[in-house]
Amino acid sequence: MARKRRYSATSFDQINVTPLIDTVFFLLVIFMITAPLLEYTTDVTPPAMKSAELKPDENTRVVSVDKRGTIFLDKKQISENELINTLRNLKEMHPSTKYTILLRADGAQIYAKVIDVMKAIKRAGFPTVSLVTEAEE
């Protein structure tokens, strides 16, 4: 009596790639969705509005921009070019003194004007500027 085999001894000579393709397409869709989100996100932590009161000293210069866009340096009206020259002269006359530049701008002033004044201060040789805000009530 011969025994019958339940399973045939045939080998698989082809690989089923359907699950692999499904996985690749799934990952592709996930990356297509998340890539634009990663590109346009920026980790920004805005400064707190409740900060210590500023106590200007003799090494502090205050640059102000009013509603009309007029620039003032220590309460004296000045043009952008004069601001650059005055700050450069100040830095050249006292190179060892560390000056603090405070920038005050009216809330109604457009953002571009404030940035232009910040650029002018940087061109004068002061890489850092402190922005002054009103304290929250």
C-alpha positions in Angstrom: 0.0 0.0 0.0 1.4 3.2 -1.1 1.0 6.3 1.1 -0.5 9.3 -0.4 1.0 12.7 0.3 -1.3 15.4 1.3 1.0 18.2 0.2 2.7 18.3 -3.1 6.4 19.1 -3.0 6.3 21.9 -5.6 8.4 25.0 -5.0 7.4 28.6 -5.4 9.4 30.2 -8.1 7.7 33.6 -8.0 7.6 36.1 -5.2 4.3 37.9 -4.4 5.2 41.6 -4.5 1.7 42.9 -4.0 2.1 43.5 -0.2 5.5 45.2 -0.9 4.0 47.5 -3.5 1.1 48.4 -1.1 3.5 49.3 1.6 5.6 51.4 -0.7 2.6 53.3 -2.0 1.3 53.8 1.6 4.7 55.3 2.7 4.8 57.5 -0.4 1.4 58.9 0.4 2.5 59.6 4.0 5.6 61.4 2.9 3.7 63.4 0.3 1.4 64.6 3.0 4.0 65.4 5.7 6.7 66.9 3.5 4.9 70.3 2.9 4.1 70.6 6.5 7.7 70.1 7.6 8.9 72.6 5.0 6.7 75.5 6.1 6.9 75.1 9.9 9.2 77.2 12.0 9.9 76.8 15.6 9.3 80.3 17.0 9.0 81.2 20.6 7.8 84.8 20.9 9.2 86.8 23.8 7.1 87.3 26.9 5.4 90.7 27.1 5.8 90.9 30.9 9.5 91.7 31.2 11.5 93.7 33.6 11.3 97.5 33.3 14.1 98.9 31.1 16.5 101.2 33.0 18.5 103.0 30.3 22.0 104.2 31.3 24.5 106.5 29.7 25.4 103.7 27.2 21.9 103.3 25.9 20.7 105.0 22.8 16.9 105.0 22.0 15.8 105.1 18.3 12.1 105.8 17.9 9.8 105.7 14.8 6.5 107.6 15.1 3.3 107.1 13.2 4.4 109.1 10.2 7.7 107.2 9.9 9.9 109.9 11.3 13.1 108.6 13.0 14.3 110.0 16.3 17.6 109.3 18.0 17.4 110.2 21.7 14.4 112.5 21.1 16.2 114.4 18.2 14.7 114.0 14.7 17.1 112.5 12.3 17.1 110.9 8.8 18.1 107.3 8.1 21.5 108.3 6.7 22.2 110.6 9.6 21.3 107.8 12.0 23.8 105.5 10.3 26.5 108.2 10.4 25.8 109.2 14.0 25.9 105.7 15.3 29.1 104.9 13.3 30.8 108.0 14.8 29.6 107.0 18.2 31.1 103.5 17.9 34.4 104.8 16.4 34.8 107.4 19.1 34.3 104.9 21.9 35.2 101.4 20.5 35.5 99.8 23.9 32.1 100.9 25.2 29.3 98.4 24.8 26.2 100.4 23.7 22.7 99.2 23.9 20.3 100.3 21.1 16.6 100.3 22.0 14.2 100.6 19.1 10.7 102.0 19.8 8.1 102.0 17.0 4.5 103.1 17.0 2.0 100.3 16.8 0.4 101.7 13.7 3.8 101.9 11.8 4.2 99.4 9.0 6.5 96.5 9.6 8.7 97.3 6.6 9.7 100.7 8.0 10.8 99.1 11.4 12.9 96.5 9.5 14.5 99.3 7.4 15.5 101.1 10.6 16.9 97.9 12.1 18.9 97.4 8.9 20.3 100.9 9.2 21.3 100.3 12.8 23.0 97.1 11.7 24.9 98.9 8.9 26.1 101.3 11.5 27.9 98.5 13.3 25.4 97.4 15.9 24.4 93.8 15.2 21.8 93.6 18.0 18.8 95.8 18.7 16.4 95.5 21.6 12.7 96.1 20.6 10.7 98.0 23.2 7.1 97.1 23.8 4.5 98.4 26.2 3.8 96.3 29.3 0.6 94.4 29.5 -1.9 95.6 32.0 
